[in-house]
Every structure is written in structure tokens, then in C-alpha cells.
Amino acid sequence: MVKIHLYSDPAHGWLKVSYNDLAKHGLLGAISGYSYMRGKDYFLEEDSDAGMYLQKLKQKGIQYEIVEHTSNKSSKIRNYARVQW
């Protein structure tokens, strides 16, 4: 089982996924500019990119567990670089 971390603030949420994991599942270049990146970590926007990633895992029969990290303050993720390909 794969553990996936979900970070959220009062307005939005993001799944944290590594560059290598995106590459392994053929999603490089498919992530939108609504998601963020920092180093080799990508923070997939909850309304589209995160769903696309989770759907890919389901298609491959990969089970996952979402570990939630919730804050009542604006997330620092909003200050990371936007994804650009």
C-alpha cells in the first residue's frame, strides 16, 4: 500500500507526489500549472491533477492510503513554483 500525503488549508488541497512517481506513471507533462513544485516534490492540485494521479493508480491496481495534513492557515505550498513543462 502506498501512502500519499494530502496537505490542505482552508481554501484548497494538494497531494504530494515525487517527480520519480510521476515519471513512473507516465504523468510528466500532464500536470497543470495549477499545481506546484519544490525540488523533486510536486503538489498536485486537488480539483484536477490529484484526481488524474489517483485514477492512474486505480487503473494499475495500486492501493493507496491518504494521510491528511490540515491547517487553518494559508499553506506555504502557495509560495512554491508553479508547474511548468
C-alpha positions as MATLAB code, in Angstrom:
seq = 'MVKIHLYSDPAHGWLKVSYNDLAKHGLLGAISGYSYMRGKDYFLEEDSDAGMYLQKLKQKGIQYEIVEHTSNKSSKIRNYARVQW';
ca = [
       0.000    0.000    0.000;
       1.251    3.448   -0.975;
       0.918    6.333    1.481;
       0.053    9.647   -0.153;
       0.143   12.879    1.807;
      -2.649   15.403    1.333;
      -1.909   18.930    2.524;
      -4.788   21.359    2.822;
      -5.558   24.842    4.038;
      -8.996   26.466    4.433;
      -9.345   27.011    0.687;
      -7.529   24.190   -1.118;
      -5.598   20.932   -1.003;
      -2.672   19.233   -2.724;
      -1.326   15.694   -2.958;
       2.436   15.444   -2.523;
       3.976   13.240   -5.233;
       7.607   12.804   -6.224;
       8.980   13.530   -9.687;
      10.014    9.864   -9.966;
       6.483    8.705   -9.158;
       5.003   10.992  -11.812;
       7.517    9.645  -14.323;
       6.820    6.033  -13.344;
       3.107    6.521  -14.046;
       3.591    8.435  -17.294;
       2.278   11.740  -15.990;
       5.215   14.038  -16.675;
       3.932   16.883  -18.800;
       0.303   16.135  -17.889;
       0.238   18.125  -14.645;
      -1.302   21.580  -14.972;
       0.010   24.973  -13.933;
      -2.466   24.911  -11.035;
      -0.122   22.532   -9.215;
       3.133   23.444   -7.510;
       6.643   22.028   -7.272;
       9.546   22.300   -4.887;
      12.723   20.375   -5.590;
      11.686   16.898   -6.691;
       8.311   17.090   -4.965;
       5.123   18.019   -6.774;
       1.967   19.194   -5.052;
      -0.949   18.184   -7.243;
      -3.942   20.480   -7.150;
      -6.957   18.691   -5.704;
      -9.577   19.602   -8.326;
      -7.943   18.016  -11.368;
      -4.323   16.904  -11.149;
      -4.721   14.937   -7.925;
      -7.723   13.079   -9.357;
      -5.806   12.227  -12.525;
      -2.957   10.794  -10.435;
      -5.289    8.749   -8.215;
      -7.142    7.446  -11.279;
      -3.825    6.275  -12.743;
      -3.074    4.366   -9.533;
      -6.525    2.738   -9.624;
      -6.050    1.726  -13.267;
      -2.825   -0.011  -12.310;
      -4.415   -1.727   -9.300;
      -2.240    0.170   -6.828;
      -3.824    0.558   -3.415;
      -3.183    3.751   -1.517;
      -3.858    5.410    1.788;
      -4.242    9.176    2.059;
      -2.624   10.776    5.089;
      -4.200   14.171    5.734;
      -2.361   17.246    6.990;
      -4.811   20.091    7.553;
      -4.045   23.660    8.547;
      -6.337   26.551    9.409;
      -3.767   28.959    7.902;
      -2.813   29.585    4.284;
      -0.410   26.853    3.155;
       3.215   27.592    2.318;
       2.666   25.430   -0.767;
       1.072   28.502   -2.375;
       4.540   30.113   -2.377;
       6.214   27.255   -4.279;
       6.891   27.443   -8.006;
       4.009   26.618  -10.332;
       4.470   23.562  -12.511;
       5.752   24.421  -15.986;
       6.751   21.977  -18.698;
];
